[in-house]
């Protein structure tokens, strides 16, 4: 039925529930799983402040966000493997979450996206519309919202 399932994972409870459901479905279909964690580039204000702080600042905010995203993606990958799915890959990307999810779904030729109904970006969801809502409108394949 499905050959490649994309699971956007941000570390939220909703994303973890979606991960579990997607792993169950992947096992039933013998599908490959692609885990994606998207992190946002820090704001121009943060960039300005980091220039003012100078060289004494320990690392850059983007590096910390990238590292956190890598940890989240690796954790999600291990959960999917522990659930019995043999073929799992994990990626991290910087960008706007909904558009990045859709772009990766196209790039990796995924035929299903499984994501949580609520993620970590609640404030943005109230102001601009939720990531899950945007993905369902833009996705090149079916989307299952858990």
Protein Blocks (a to p, Z undefined) as FASTA:
>chain_A
ZZbdcdddehiaklmmmmmmmmmmmmmnopacddddddddddfklmmmmmmnommlgcjf
klmmmmmmmmmmmmmmmmmmmnopabdcddddeddfklmmmmmmmmnopabdcddfbdfk
lmlmmmnopfklmmmmmpcbdcddZZ
